[in-house]
Amino acid sequence: MASAFDFSAVDIEGRECPLSAYAGKVLLVVNVASRCGFTPQYAGLQQLWQDYRDRGLVVLGFPCDQFGHQEPGDEAEIRGFCSLEYGVDFPMFAKVEVNGDGAHPLWTWLKSQKRGALGIAAIKWNFSKFLVGRGGQVIARYAPTDTPESLRDDIEQALG
């Protein structure tokens, strides 16, 4: 695959969503979880979405239960939690795996484009983030400890 826009994923409503629908946008792709110490980052992600969506940013949330079983619910529970607790209305997807043989192809590709600390490809924990430019290429990878607010300069630059 040449770009993030070549992939598709099932959204949280169960519909196949080609990421080509976001072609020309800047993407912030995040593996999320509802019962994690980093879960309050949902508020910051929602704020980024509200502040920058008119300029072309799309936040994409991918629930993942591979780290400490911190996303045990089904899609309906996840959607309800995100909406009620954090007012999330950015695009959310069905649960995926981000590591291992069952990793979603998008996540396998993202990891191949930008490795993490010490050159390790594997996602270390929930709320790892990838910033994808308008051309579909990975610009940056961020650790779970990097808050959404700390990404603003990079997002501004990517938006042009």
N, C-alpha and C positions, 0 to 999 in steps of 0.2 A: 504494500500500500504506500502511496506517495504522500498522502496527507490525512489529517484527522477526518476530513470531509468524505473520505472513501469508506468509512465504517458506518454501521448502523447498530442500534441497540433497542431493546424493548423498553418503552417508557413505563412509568409507574402505574399507568392505566392498562398495561398489557398490549399496547399497540407498537408495532415495529416502527421505529423512527430513524430514517436515514439522516446521518449527521450532515449530509449535503444541504439539508434544510437551513443550516447555519453558515453556509459558505459565504465568505466575505466578512464574517463577524470575528471578533476576538472571543475565544473560549477560555473559561476557567473551569477545568475538569477536576472534580474533587471526590475522593471516596469518603463517604459519610457514615455515621453511626449514631443511633439515638441514645445510647447509654455509655458514652465515653466521656472522659474528662475534658475532651476537646469539643464536645457537643455544643457548648455555648457559641462556638464559631459559626453556627447556623445564623445567628443574628448578624454577624459581620458579613457573611456571604450574602444574606438578603439585602443588607445595606449597599454593598457593592453593586448588586443587581439593580437596585432602585436608582442609585446614583449614576450608573454608566450605561444602562440598557439603551437609552435613547441615542447614545453615541456608538453603539454596536457591541457592547459586552454581553455575553450570555454565560451565566453560571450553570454548570451541569452537575447535578448531584447524583452519585452512584452509590447507593447503600451497599455495604459490604459487612459480612458477619465473620470474616476470617481472623479478626483480632480480638481475643478475649470474649467471644460470643456477645459482642456489644450491640449487635443489630439483630435480635432474635425474632422480631415481629415479621408479619407478612406485609405485602405492599400496602394494603389498606390501613394497617396499623401505623406504618411508617408515614404515609401520607397524612393521616390524621394528626399524628404527633407533630410533624413539621409545621403543619398549618396552624394548629392550636397553640403550640408552645412558642413558635418563632415567626409565624406569619409568612412562611416560605411560599412563594409562588413562582420561583424560578424552576426551570425544567428538572424534574426528578425522574429517575429510571428505576427499573426493576432491580432487585438485588443481583449483584455480580460477585465473582471472585476476581481479585486483582493479582494474585500470585498463584503459582502452581500450574499443573496440567489443565485445570479447568478455568484458567484466567480468561476473561473476556478478551477477544482479539484487539479491541481498542487499547486496553490497558497493557497488553503485551507490546504493542507498537509504541505507546507512550514511553514505557520503560526503556525500550531499545533506543529511543531518540535522546533521552536525557537520563543519565544514571544519577543515583543519589550520592550521598556522602561515601567517601572511600571507593568510588567507582562501582558501588553495589547497585544492581538493577532493581532488586526486589523492593516492593513497597514495605515500609517498616511498620506502619500503624495507620489508624484512621486519620482522615483529614490531611492526607498527602495531596498536593495540588500541582497541576500542570497548567501553565499559561500557553495558549496556542494562538498564534497570530492569524491575521486575516487570510493568509495564504494556506493555512492549515498545518503549518510547521510548528513544532514545539519550541517556544522561546526560552522557557525556564521551568524548573522543577523546584518545588518548595516542600520543606519538611512540615510535619504536623504542627510543630511548635511555631511555625511562621503564621502569624495571625492574618486574617483577611485585610485588616487595616494596613499592615506592613507591605502589602502588595500594590498599594495605590500608585506609586511612582512608576512601577513597571507596567501597570495597566494603562496609565496615562500615555506612556511612551508607545505601547502597542496600539492604542487607539489612534495615535497620531494627533 
